[in-house]
Amino acid sequence: MFELQPSYFSHYKVTHIVSWLLALMLMLSLL
C-alpha cells in the first residue's frame, strides 16, 4: 500500500467512480 498523497488518490477514485456511474446511467437511459 502506498501512502503518497492519500487524499489525492481517494479524490481521484471518487471522481472516477462518479464519472463511471454517470456514463452507465446515460447508457441505460439511451436503451
C-alpha atoms as a printed R data frame, in Angstrom:
   type eleno elety resid chain resno       x      y       z
1  ATOM     1    CA   MET     A     1   0.000  0.000   0.000
2  ATOM     2    CA   PHE     A     2   1.348  3.392  -0.982
3  ATOM     3    CA   GLU     A     3   0.913  6.304   1.418
4  ATOM     4    CA   LEU     A     4   1.889  9.022  -1.048
5  ATOM     5    CA   GLN     A     5  -0.815 11.699  -1.208
6  ATOM     6    CA   PRO     A     6  -3.723  9.565   0.053
7  ATOM     7    CA   SER     A     7  -6.171 12.481  -0.193
8  ATOM     8    CA   TYR     A     8  -5.375 12.974  -3.885
9  ATOM     9    CA   PHE     A     9  -5.685  9.234  -4.547
10 ATOM    10    CA   SER     A    10  -9.051  8.978  -2.772
11 ATOM    11    CA   HIS     A    11 -10.300 12.077  -4.613
12 ATOM    12    CA   TYR     A    12  -9.224 10.539  -7.929
13 ATOM    13    CA   LYS     A    13 -11.007  7.264  -7.067
14 ATOM    14    CA   VAL     A    14 -14.217  9.085  -6.123
15 ATOM    15    CA   THR     A    15 -14.132 11.147  -9.325
16 ATOM    16    CA   HIS     A    16 -13.514  8.017 -11.419
17 ATOM    17    CA   ILE     A    17 -16.393  6.132  -9.766
18 ATOM    18    CA   VAL     A    18 -18.794  9.080 -10.164
19 ATOM    19    CA   SER     A    19 -17.919  9.539 -13.847
20 ATOM    20    CA   TRP     A    20 -18.339  5.788 -14.462
21 ATOM    21    CA   LEU     A    21 -21.750  5.800 -12.764
22 ATOM    22    CA   LEU     A    22 -22.865  8.816 -14.815
23 ATOM    23    CA   ALA     A    23 -21.783  7.091 -18.027
24 ATOM    24    CA   LEU     A    24 -23.643  3.920 -17.013
25 ATOM    25    CA   MET     A    25 -26.822  5.858 -16.242
26 ATOM    26    CA   LEU     A    26 -26.549  7.656 -19.589
27 ATOM    27    CA   MET     A    27 -26.229  4.382 -21.496
28 ATOM    28    CA   LEU     A    28 -29.197  2.905 -19.596
29 ATOM    29    CA   SER     A    29 -31.331  5.951 -20.386
30 ATOM    30    CA   LEU     A    30 -30.488  5.606 -24.106
31 ATOM    31    CA   LEU     A    31 -31.681  1.993 -24.248
